[in-house]
């Protein structure tokens, strides 16, 4: 599900640039989200995990080991990048009409995981590079012997051959992932209608981006044509007993909620309010407008929208979480604590909601709240270690309590996660000077110091 690339060669140098650009762009998949924002939301993550669960099980994988990560990016895209992580763009959620379409995408990406396609990426790149290097050597030899035009022709033909071979390799991988995804959906009893309808959406996008659909060269693409993929998938899945099986209504309602919530979060308020006018009294519309009003700095209107949601579901943890967030970020931390406490209890200590509660407790500036904040935040990082915000808040608590060594350790954890090894190292060393040797916290500080030094050395070698 990567971006479509078209090859329009002009000269040997241009071809070489195209090949290098393609290889570099695809190689970035091994280190995703470096320049993108990862969106963390308890409700959204729970939904994506539940959508993926039957497909992951059908693929023979453990649901707890396969992670769904949402990235803020308007492109209709999803990808895997090594390990068992599926990255989903916010634009894909926005474009999907229903939960089943997202399940179809997830099934395809799980097909990449089970096929080991990222690991095998080097096979396609190596073959293409071999052709490219051979053409460069032959072309250079011809030019050196005075056959300039012939040499340039060899260069151009060689680069085109290298590109074609690499693109054929990626198209094969995509077709393989499609087939695997179809088999997983059939085994899981999930309808394949979503896969077919989503490929039809991609076909429309291809047409929109091209001056003419007939001008799109199917051999100059990383993926097979979406129309062909839709036809293959429909032929494969239409006879399956699950084809006409509707998505669970509760799951579908959850998806529509998340879609409205996401629209309110990522879009400008005026865009959200135009799409979800006051006349729309649905849950997704209230959700979207709540975020829009909050972003536009109208907290009273945001709370009014949330209260409409809470009136219909008084103990919904995600409605309560949003109310607490809006109150906290509007300068009312004490008022935010009750709904956040209830949300944490209702979700059995969800670490993302717990970190927000810890923030609210700290923001009251009431020393009586410090012990609860420390407990809540320690539990949050124990359950979800990859949460820089929670580590930041925990560092504040330790600092306020005068435990400078553990405040430094929490800060080292945060800097290590966000890719600042020098700051992580200095804080880890501060922690080690104040924490007894041999304790778990001391060992953790040692680990951070070691990995941070290594990261700094690696950066130096790359310069």
Secondary structure, DSSP 4 states (H G I P E B T S, - for coil): -PPP------SHHHHHHHHHHHHHHHHGGGGTTTTSEEE--HHHHHHHHHHHHHHHHHTT--GGG-EEEEEE--SS-EEE-STTEEEEEHHHHHH-SSHHHHHHHHHHHHHHHHTTTTTTHHHHHHHHHHHHHHHHHHHHHHHHTT-HHHHHHHHHHHHHHHHHHHHHHHHHHHHHHHHHHHHHHHHHT--SHHHHHHHHHHHHHHHHHSS-GGG--GGG-SS--HHHHHHHHHHHHTTSTTTTPPPPHHHHHHHHHHHHHHHHHHS-HHHHHHHS-TT--SHHHHHHHHHHHHHTT-HHHHHHHHHHHHHH-TT-HHHHHHHHHHHHHTT-HHHHHHHHHHHHHHTTS-HHHHHHHHHHHHHTT-GGGHHHHHHHHHHHHHH-S--HHHHHHHHHHHHHTT-HHHHHHHHHHHHHHTT-HHHHHHHHHHHHHHS-TTSHHHHHHHHHHHHHHHHHHHHHHH-
